[in-house]
């Protein structure tokens, strides 16, 4: 399925199920279960923990009997199936090349370098710009072991000082090139002369996990300065402005998706990296969180408390009354309700709270499609502006869940 067709299908599917993804479940109290088909919730009630895990984490439908529910999961699975860039074999680097570099970062660097090597003949770049480069692991590897001059941009001067010291710590291989560190807040434009020097027509820039609106800025710098190309990985979609940072393309604006802050948060969800025990703990966390909000509304008659934050794991292992007593103290809410009444409230509401958890499983599945809609909109926006842009899955999801990258190169 090409990117354009996938985008059309995802857009249509999101419009059909907007009532599910647009709001967090608690936000529409007391009608929060209304958008979720009763037959789907009924079926989830009868699933084993293992079956619930397979649906929630892997969007698997093999245990589902309801045909419409099965079609819902299978469609999401089909539309989410993005081509995967095969992980390259480990390259022969000296032992110190990745000294104290985390496994996730090593994996990302090696995959990106493999793609850069493949692009050399097609894209006439002479230098790489590493956006949000931190201590410069990617720039250093490209420059020292692949002879490509690199500029590493980052807002954190301390990280860059660490990176500069690292350049001098280990011996340089033959043919090593230079790394330049430029301290810069990428949410703002560089001075015009410096901007044109760094993002020149012979530069290729990499945005590895460009947070929120920084990804849009990266795309626009590429277009504005007519650079050779970019490889961009978005993240932190919850920081996007739904009024200006989504529905960028003309195609998207033919039938725009009506994003809310809750939908953007859902797009930023993690994917298929949670093990079975973590899934069961997530259920406890959700039940307690939902229980707290219902308790605040129905028992304490409070409807002004929304953000309650996470708690230490011990508060979940010691039962609902331990959790809620801690939370009420944290929120400075006085009450005279005893522990036994709190636990009794939870038991009487347990089935109701479980239905909310099952509804969350149904809503959770749409997170990947929302992310894909955002990213494919960016791909189409670039193509509308004279680029050759594609979306691929680059990294192993167990190591790097934000693994969807946009490659955009200037048309010949």
C-alpha positions in Angstrom: 0.0 0.0 0.0 1.5 3.3 -1.0 1.7 6.3 1.4 -1.0 8.3 -0.3 -3.6 5.4 -0.3 -2.7 4.5 3.3 -3.3 8.1 4.3 -6.7 8.1 2.7 -7.7 4.9 4.3 -6.5 6.0 7.8 -8.2 9.3 7.5 -11.5 7.6 6.7 -11.1 5.1 9.5 -10.3 7.9 12.0 -13.4 9.9 11.0 -15.6 6.8 11.6 -14.2 6.2 15.1 -13.6 9.8 16.2 -15.9 9.4 19.2 -13.4 6.8 20.5 -10.1 8.5 20.1 -11.0 12.2 20.5 -11.4 12.2 24.3 -9.8 10.4 27.2 -12.4 8.1 28.8 -12.8 10.2 32.0 -13.3 13.4 30.1 -16.9 12.6 29.0 -18.1 11.4 32.5 -20.7 10.1 33.0 -21.2 9.2 29.4 -17.6 7.9 28.9 -18.6 4.4 27.9 -21.2 5.5 25.3 -18.8 5.5 22.2 -17.7 1.9 22.9 -19.9 -0.9 21.4 -21.5 -2.9 24.2 -20.9 -6.2 22.4 -17.1 -5.5 22.2 -17.0 -4.7 25.9 -19.0 -7.8 26.7 -16.5 -9.9 24.7 -13.5 -8.4 26.5 -15.1 -9.2 29.9 -14.8 -12.9 29.0 -11.2 -12.9 27.8 -8.3 -14.4 29.8 -5.5 -12.1 30.8 -3.3 -13.6 28.1 -6.0 -12.8 25.4 -6.4 -9.3 26.7 -2.7 -8.8 26.5 -2.5 -10.0 22.9 -5.3 -7.5 21.9 -4.0 -4.6 23.9 -0.3 -4.9 23.0 -0.3 -6.6 19.7 -3.8 -5.7 18.3 -4.3 -9.5 17.7 -7.8 -10.6 16.8 -7.5 -14.4 16.7 -9.5 -14.8 19.9 -12.2 -12.4 18.9 -15.6 -13.7 17.9 -17.6 -10.5 17.2 -17.1 -9.9 13.5 -17.2 -6.1 13.7 -14.8 -6.1 16.6 -12.5 -8.5 14.7 -12.7 -6.2 11.6 -11.8 -3.2 13.8 -8.6 -4.8 15.0 -7.6 -6.3 11.7 -8.1 -3.0 9.9 -5.9 -1.2 12.4 -3.3 -4.0 12.0 -3.4 -3.7 8.2 -3.1 0.0 8.0 -0.3 0.0 10.6 1.9 -2.4 8.7 4.7 -0.1 7.5 7.7 -1.4 5.5 10.6 -2.2 7.8 14.2 -1.3 7.0 16.3 -4.4 7.7 18.7 -4.0 10.6 22.3 -4.1 9.2 24.9 -6.5 10.5 27.1 -5.1 13.2 30.0 -3.0 11.7 33.6 -3.5 12.6 34.2 -0.5 14.9 37.0 -0.2 17.5 36.0 -1.2 21.0 35.9 2.4 22.2 33.6 3.7 19.4 30.5 3.2 21.4 32.1 3.4 24.9 29.2 4.1 27.4 26.7 4.5 24.6 23.4 2.8 25.4 22.2 -0.2 23.3 19.2 1.8 22.0 21.5 4.6 20.7 24.0 2.2 19.2 21.2 0.4 17.3 19.8 3.7 16.0 23.2 5.0 14.9 24.0 1.8 13.0 20.7 1.8 11.2 20.9 5.5 10.3 24.5 5.1 9.0 23.5 2.1 6.9 20.8 4.3 5.3 23.3 7.2 4.8 25.7 4.8 3.1 22.9 3.7 0.7 22.1 7.3 -0.1 25.6 8.4 -1.1 25.2 7.8 -4.8 21.7 9.1 -5.1 22.0 12.3 -3.0 24.9 14.6 -3.6 25.5 15.7 0.0 28.9 16.8 1.3 28.1 17.1 5.0 25.6 16.0 7.7 23.7 18.2 10.1 22.7 16.3 13.3 19.7 18.1 14.9 19.4 17.7 18.7 22.7 15.8 18.5 23.4 16.0 22.3 26.9 14.8 23.0 27.4 14.0 19.3 27.5 10.2 19.2 25.9 10.1 15.7 28.0 13.0 14.4 31.2 11.5 15.8 30.6 8.1 14.3 29.8 9.5 10.9 32.7 11.9 10.9 35.4 9.6 12.4 34.5 6.2 10.9 32.8 7.2 7.7 34.7 10.4 6.8 31.6 12.6 6.5 32.0 16.1 8.1 29.2 16.8 10.6 27.6 19.7 12.4 25.9 18.8 15.7 23.2 21.2 16.8 21.9 21.1 20.4 20.4 23.5 23.0 22.4 21.9 25.9 25.9 23.4 26.1 26.9 21.0 28.8 26.2 18.0 26.6 28.2 19.6 23.9 31.2 20.2 26.2 31.1 16.5 27.0 31.0 15.7 23.3 34.0 17.9 22.6 36.1 16.2 25.3 35.1 12.8 23.9 36.5 13.8 20.5 40.0 14.1 22.0 39.7 11.0 24.3 40.3 8.2 21.7 42.6 7.9 18.7 41.3 9.0 15.4 41.1 6.5 12.5 42.7 7.2 9.2 40.6 9.5 7.1 38.6 10.9 10.0 36.7 14.1 9.4 35.7 16.9 11.7 32.7 17.4 14.0 31.5 21.0 14.7 29.3 21.7 17.7 26.9 24.6 17.4 24.9 25.6 20.5 21.4 26.4 19.2 17.7 26.2 20.2 16.3 24.6 17.1 12.8 25.9 17.7 14.3 29.3 16.5 16.0 30.2 13.3 19.7 30.7 13.3 21.0 34.0 12.1 20.4 34.1 8.4 24.0 33.8 7.2 24.8 30.9 9.7 21.5 29.2 8.8 22.4 29.2 5.1 25.9 28.0 5.9 24.7 25.1 8.0 21.6 24.2 6.0 23.3 24.6 2.6 22.2 23.0 -0.6 24.9 20.3 -0.2 23.8 19.3 3.3 21.7 16.4 4.5 20.2 16.8 8.0 19.0 14.1 10.5 16.5 14.8 13.1 16.6 11.8 15.4 13.5 12.2 17.7 12.6 15.8 16.9 10.3 16.7 19.7 6.8 18.1 19.0 6.8 21.0 16.6 10.6 20.7 16.0 9.8 18.1 13.3 7.7 20.6 11.4 10.5 23.1 11.7 12.9 20.6 10.3 10.7 19.9 7.3 10.3 23.6 6.6 14.1 24.3 6.9 14.7 21.6 4.3 12.2 23.2 1.9 13.2 26.8 2.6 17.0 26.2 2.1 16.6 23.7 -0.6 18.9 21.1 1.1 19.8 17.7 -0.4 17.5 15.9 2.0 16.4 15.0 5.5 15.8 11.9 7.6 13.3 12.9 10.4 11.9 11.0 13.3 9.0 12.7 15.1 8.1 12.2 18.8 6.2 13.9 21.6 3.1 14.5 19.5 1.4 15.7 22.7 3.4 18.9 22.4 2.0 19.7 19.0 -0.5 22.6 18.6 -3.7 21.0 17.0 -4.5 24.3 15.4 -1.2 24.7 13.4 1.1 21.6 13.7 -1.2 19.0 12.1 -3.1 18.7 8.8 -0.2 20.4 7.0 -0.9 19.1 3.5 -3.5 20.2 1.0 -4.6 16.6 0.9 -5.2 16.6 4.7 -7.2 19.8 4.5 -9.7 18.3 2.1 -10.9 16.2 5.0 -9.0 17.3 8.2 -8.8 15.1 11.3 -10.1 17.1 14.2 -7.3 16.6 16.7 -7.7 17.3 20.4 -4.9 17.4 23.0 -6.0 14.0 24.2 -5.7 12.6 20.6 -2.2 13.9 20.3 -1.3 12.3 23.6 -2.7 9.0 22.3 -0.6 9.4 19.2 2.5 9.5 21.4 1.7 6.2 23.1 4.4 3.5 23.2 3.9 0.3 21.1 4.3 -3.4 21.6 7.2 -3.2 24.1 5.3 -4.1 27.3 5.7 -7.6 28.7 2.8 -9.6 30.3 3.6 -8.6 33.9 3.8 -4.9 33.0 0.4 -5.2 31.2 -1.2 -6.6 34.4 0.4 -3.8 36.4 -0.9 -1.3 33.9 -4.4 -2.7 34.5 -4.1 -2.1 38.3 -2.8 1.5 37.7 -5.7 2.2 35.4 -8.3 0.7 37.8 -7.0 2.8 40.7 -6.7 5.9 38.6 -10.3 5.5 37.3 -11.5 4.6 40.8 -9.9 7.8 42.3 -11.7 10.0 39.8 -15.0 8.3 40.3 -14.5 8.5 44.1 -13.8 12.2 43.8 -16.9 12.8 41.8 -19.4 10.5 43.4 -18.3 10.4 47.0 -16.5 13.7 47.6 -18.6 15.6 45.0 -15.5 17.1 43.5 -15.2 17.6 39.7 -12.3 20.0 39.6 -9.4 17.5 40.0 -8.1 16.0 36.8 -4.3 15.7 36.7 -3.3 13.4 39.6 0.1 12.1 38.5 1.8 8.8 39.0 2.5 7.1 42.3 5.2 4.9 43.6 4.6 1.2 42.9 4.1 0.4 46.6 0.9 2.4 46.7 -0.6 0.0 44.0 0.6 -3.2 45.7 -1.0 -2.2 49.1 -4.5 -2.0 47.8 -6.9 0.8 46.7 -7.3 2.4 50.1 -3.5 2.9 50.4 -3.4 4.4 47.0 -6.4 6.8 47.5 -5.3 7.9 51.0 -1.9 8.8 49.6 -3.5 10.7 46.7 -6.0 12.6 48.8 -3.1 13.7 51.1 -1.1 14.7 48.1 -4.0 16.7 46.7 -4.6 18.2 50.1 -8.2 17.0 50.2 -9.6 16.5 53.7 -12.1 13.8 54.3 -13.4 11.6 57.2 -14.0 8.4 55.2 -12.5 5.3 56.8 -10.3 2.7 55.0 -13.1 0.0 55.0 -15.5 2.4 53.3 -12.9 3.2 50.6 -12.2 -0.5 49.9 -15.9 -1.2 49.8 -16.5 1.6 47.3 -13.8 0.0 45.1 -15.3 -3.5 45.2 -18.8 -2.2 44.4 -17.4 -0.3 41.4 -14.9 -2.9 40.2 -16.9 -4.3 37.3 -17.7 -0.7 36.2 -14.0 0.2 36.4 -13.0 -2.9 34.5 -15.3 -1.8 31.7 -13.5 1.5 31.6 -10.2 -0.5 31.3 -11.6 -2.5 28.4 -12.8 0.7 26.7 -9.2 2.0 27.1 -7.9 -1.2 25.3 -10.2 -0.3 22.4 -9.1 3.3 22.3 -5.4 2.5 22.8 -5.4 0.6 19.4 -6.0 3.9 17.5 -2.8 5.5 18.8 -0.6 4.1 16.0 -3.1 5.2 13.3 -3.1 8.8 14.8 0.7 8.8 14.7 0.6 7.5 11.1 -1.9 10.2 10.1 0.4 12.9 11.5 3.5 11.4 9.8 1.9 10.6 6.4 0.5 14.1 6.3 4.1 15.4 6.6 5.2 13.0 3.8 2.4 14.3 1.5 3.2 17.9 2.5 6.8 17.4 1.4 5.8 15.7 -1.9 3.4 18.5 -2.6 6.4 20.8 -2.3 8.5 19.1 -4.9 10.3 16.4 -2.7 10.5 12.6 -2.9 9.4 11.7 0.6 8.6 8.3 2.0 7.8 6.8 5.4 9.5 3.7 6.7 10.0 1.8 10.0 13.7 2.0 10.7 14.3 0.7 14.3 13.4 -2.4 16.2 10.4 -1.5 18.3 11.7 -3.3 21.4 14.6 -0.9 21.5 13.2 2.2 20.0 9.4 2.5 19.9 9.5 5.9 18.0 10.8 4.1 14.9 9.0 5.7 12.0 11.2 7.9 9.9 10.5 10.3 7.0 13.2 10.3 4.3 12.8 13.3 2.0 15.2 14.1 -0.8 15.2 16.8 -3.4 13.9 15.6 -6.8 16.5 15.3 -9.5 
